[in-house]
Amino acid sequence: MTWKLFYNLKCFNSLSSSTKIGKVLITGVAGFIGFHVAKRLLASGLEVFGIDSMNGYYSTQIKQDRLELLKRFANFSFSSINICQRNDLESLFAANPFDLVIHLAAQAGVRYSLDAPHKYAESNLMGFVNVIEACRQQGVTRFLFASSSSVYGNQEGGVFSEDGFTDAPESLYAATKKANELIAHSYSKQFGMQTIGLRFFSVYGPWGRPDMAYFSFTKKILSGAPISVFNRGQMVRDFTYIDDIVDGVDQLIANLNQLPGYKIYNLGNNHPVKIMDFIGALELALGREALIDFQPMQAGDVVFTCADISSAQRDFDYKPCVDMESGLKVFVKWYRGYFGKGEAAKSE
Ligand SMILES: NC(=O)c1ccc[n+]([C@@H]2O[C@H](COP(=O)([O-])OP(=O)(O)OC[C@H]3O[C@@H](n4cnc5c(N)ncnc54)[C@H](O)[C@@H]3O)[C@@H](O)[C@H]2O)c1
């Protein structure tokens, strides 16, 4: 039931595929976005090989549970590989002729990059080079990768367009994502690979990341604990529902033949909301009021995000269509099912 409701929110599904893709590698497949993208590609009949280190940055149980659902597809294979282990990657690529690599594995999270900088350097810099270099060595010419809205830094107001200023990252996390874009550019120029970066904007939804604010807010509101709201609630985010992101990736893949050798796209919602309005919608979905503990701005964080999505609209008809109220309702329904009657949610 959770899944049906989840998919009812979708506007459409492309992968009508003018681009011929057989076998896809998804790194970070047990992660939030990797899981959803894999599920979509598997359902459309593609052969997906997923890898993930299953690290303990957040609950490994939810990563295992996502994987269990993917393993139900006959066209899915998985290997527990850390992208920092170059030899393992090289063996994987030597044994599997991938047509496309979707590189999502990374140490995510802005705030944690203040505590554990080396994890970001290892996975997001060295790991990134290991994956893109394995592509080059094995002749994989199509490489999609996750960048982030955080590359825009602290710009107040306006709409962030891909050719705008991105040279003042507020966190090491953002700096690694910007570095990924530059490395991908060099591989496209030097080796003729098609490298496309996707700047995701605050993605939320079922099977989401427990470290993200909306997820921890939900847990705390349900248990009656106060939630910490930073910058005293003066934050604006372009929250993007996971189905819209998956649609975007799906349509992008279907249009790869028409896209340039190197390109960066924003995948956001283009409807920025005040964090207090977001909390209000979450309270409504939960039927409970939040106890709010206002806190000052946190280091590394940004005040405002809003994606200009006109490039993605023009190039692959990207049209996010899930509003915050509907998206949060589905998230809360999933959350209650997963943590309340866990087995029911997992079996769908
Ligand atoms: N969720 C968002 O709002 C958001 C926003 C902007 C960018 N992104 C980026 O999108 C990508 C996916 O994000 P997500 O939200 O699904 O995060 P996630 O943490 O849920 O998924 C990342 C996955 O990568 C795996 N991983 C991490 N380091 C690895 C390594 N060295 N080797 C192999 N696997 C490794 C993790 O175990 C995890 O399962 C990341 O690159 C992230 O930086 C996400």
The ligand as an SDF file (V2000), in Angstrom:
LIG
                    3D

 44 48  0  0  0  0  0  0  0  0999 V2000
   19.6520   13.7930   -0.4940 N   0  0  0  0  0  0  0  0  0  0  0  0
   19.9030   15.0730   -0.8320 C   0  0  0  0  0  0  0  0  0  0  0  0
   19.1340   15.9830   -0.5100 O   0  0  0  0  0  0  0  0  0  0  0  0
   21.1330   15.4140   -1.6400 C   0  0  0  0  0  0  0  0  0  0  0  0
   21.3300   16.7590   -2.0000 C   0  0  0  0  0  0  0  0  0  0  0  0
   22.4420   17.0920   -2.7470 C   0  0  0  0  0  0  0  0  0  0  0  0
   23.3290   16.1150   -3.1560 C   0  0  0  0  0  0  0  0  0  0  0  0
   23.1380   14.8210   -2.7860 N   0  0  0  0  0  0  0  0  0  0  0  0
   24.1190   13.8300   -3.2330 C   0  0  0  0  0  0  0  0  0  0  0  0
   23.4230   12.7660   -3.8460 O   0  0  0  0  0  0  0  0  0  0  0  0
   24.1060   11.5290   -3.6290 C   0  0  0  0  0  0  0  0  0  0  0  0
   23.1660   10.5460   -2.9680 C   0  0  0  0  0  0  0  0  0  0  0  0
   22.7180   11.1270   -1.7580 O   0  0  0  0  0  0  0  0  0  0  0  0
   21.7580   10.3920   -0.7400 P   0  0  0  0  0  0  0  0  0  0  0  0
   20.9120   11.4100   -0.1220 O   0  0  0  0  0  0  0  0  0  0  0  0
   21.1560    9.1980   -1.3920 O   0  0  0  0  0  0  0  0  0  0  0  0
   22.8280    9.9410    0.3450 O   0  0  0  0  0  0  0  0  0  0  0  0
   23.0020    8.5470    1.0900 P   0  0  0  0  0  0  0  0  0  0  0  0
   24.0230    8.7870    2.1670 O   0  0  0  0  0  0  0  0  0  0  0  0
   21.6850    8.0000    1.4790 O   0  0  0  0  0  0  0  0  0  0  0  0
   23.6160    7.6210   -0.0500 O   0  0  0  0  0  0  0  0  0  0  0  0
   24.9850    7.5440   -0.3210 C   0  0  0  0  0  0  0  0  0  0  0  0
   25.3710    6.0810   -0.3010 C   0  0  0  0  0  0  0  0  0  0  0  0
   26.7530    6.0060   -0.6500 O   0  0  0  0  0  0  0  0  0  0  0  0
   27.3760    5.0380    0.1570 C   0  0  0  0  0  0  0  0  0  0  0  0
   28.7930    5.3840    0.2610 N   0  0  0  0  0  0  0  0  0  0  0  0
   29.3420    6.4220    0.9150 C   0  0  0  0  0  0  0  0  0  0  0  0
   30.6810    6.3830    0.7880 N   0  0  0  0  0  0  0  0  0  0  0  0
   30.9700    5.2790    0.0400 C   0  0  0  0  0  0  0  0  0  0  0  0
   32.1660    4.6920   -0.4130 C   0  0  0  0  0  0  0  0  0  0  0  0
   33.3640    5.1970   -0.0960 N   0  0  0  0  0  0  0  0  0  0  0  0
   32.1080    3.5850   -1.1810 N   0  0  0  0  0  0  0  0  0  0  0  0
   30.8990    3.0440   -1.5250 C   0  0  0  0  0  0  0  0  0  0  0  0
   29.7190    3.5400   -1.0880 N   0  0  0  0  0  0  0  0  0  0  0  0
   29.7620    4.6520   -0.3190 C   0  0  0  0  0  0  0  0  0  0  0  0
   26.6600    5.1330    1.5050 C   0  0  0  0  0  0  0  0  0  0  0  0
   26.7620    3.9130    2.2360 O   0  0  0  0  0  0  0  0  0  0  0  0
   25.2390    5.4540    1.0870 C   0  0  0  0  0  0  0  0  0  0  0  0
   24.4530    4.2810    1.0240 O   0  0  0  0  0  0  0  0  0  0  0  0
   25.3280   11.8770   -2.7850 C   0  0  0  0  0  0  0  0  0  0  0  0
   26.4140   12.0650   -3.6430 O   0  0  0  0  0  0  0  0  0  0  0  0
   24.9370   13.1910   -2.1350 C   0  0  0  0  0  0  0  0  0  0  0  0
   26.0850   13.9640   -1.8020 O   0  0  0  0  0  0  0  0  0  0  0  0
   22.0480   14.4530   -2.0380 C   0  0  0  0  0  0  0  0  0  0  0  0
  1  2  1  0
  2  3  2  0
  2  4  1  0
  4  5  1  0
  4 44  2  0
  5  6  2  0
  6  7  1  0
  7  8  2  0
  8  9  1  0
  8 44  1  0
  9 10  1  0
  9 42  1  0
 10 11  1  0
 11 12  1  0
 11 40  1  0
 12 13  1  0
 13 14  1  0
 14 15  2  0
 14 16  1  0
 14 17  1  0
 17 18  1  0
 18 19  2  0
 18 20  1  0
 18 21  1  0
 21 22  1  0
 22 23  1  0
 23 24  1  0
 23 38  1  0
 24 25  1  0
 25 26  1  0
 25 36  1  0
 26 27  1  0
 26 35  1  0
 27 28  2  0
 28 29  1  0
 29 30  1  0
 29 35  2  0
 30 31  1  0
 30 32  2  0
 32 33  1  0
 33 34  2  0
 34 35  1  0
 36 37  1  0
 36 38  1  0
 38 39  1  0
 40 41  1  0
 40 42  1  0
 42 43  1  0
M  CHG  2   8   1  16  -1
M  END
$$$$
